[in-house]
């Protein structure tokens, strides 16, 4: 039996579903939207953006940016209602950088979806170098009316890696923004990528240990996807850098979970690329298999989230 206290299933980590059910006392789903934003790393800095980024700006499963947000929302809601007919929803601004616009534009787009029935909050995917103080003040006020989540891309703490992937901001910039969001009591989620070119397992663990010390609220862990028509594809074809096998990935993720504070909400544990655009690794689209293997490995280890980061005397989780 699983006695990890932030789970009511077989999961040995703090799932997003568990968090939402305890916060809102009902099933809550995220609906991905494409608000038609761009990215400062593409526009202002003029370097083409991060080398792994697809033409959709990581919004493969978002809506059609040619449609208004209300239309996008209800199209996806219709599909989700078949499985969860009484669900509430988080409107997820997913594609590109969703604070990269004048404040009046941001207000119009956020508040359009917050007026819709059964929407209990918004989640905003963005960059640490693309949130103005004016925007922060607005999000603080909005957070008093609804549940606001800000998702920041970090990917790695290692300078050589961030230079190679053309991330375009510093670790200090990222940390400063996390602290600003925390000061305003805004729920903060961080994205990282495992398997970035030439990173070792220890480097990936160092990224998680760093985030653990920042007391973030949530994390999304992705596996690197080599996608068609990206700068990463060109680098991969040229240098043939090694990619993680599924077993290597599972092993690293389980180690990362053991280091993360059990209060940190695990919002994602693997990537979700469009198979039609994927070059490698070919095991990645089988998402359910990856998640099942992570669950099995945690059971095999008799482990749980936070095992290596908390003292045994603290009854956050109970070994079985």
Secondary structure, DSSP 8 states (H G I E B T S, - for coil): ----TT-SSS-SS-BHHHHHHHHHSS-EEEEEE------TTTTTS-S-S-TT--TTSS-TTS--TTS-HHHHHHHHHHHHTTT-TT-EEEEEE-SS-TT-S-HHHHHHHHHHHHTSTTEEEEEEEE-TTS--HHHHHHHHHHTTTSEEEEEEEEE-S-HHHHHHTT--S-HHHHHHHHHHHHHTT-EEEEEEEES-TT--HHHHHHHHHHHHHHT-SEEEEEE--EETTSHHHHHHHHH------HHHHHHHHHHHHHHS-TTSEEEESS----TTTEEE-TTTT-HHHHHHHHHHHHHHHT--TTTTTS-TTSTT----
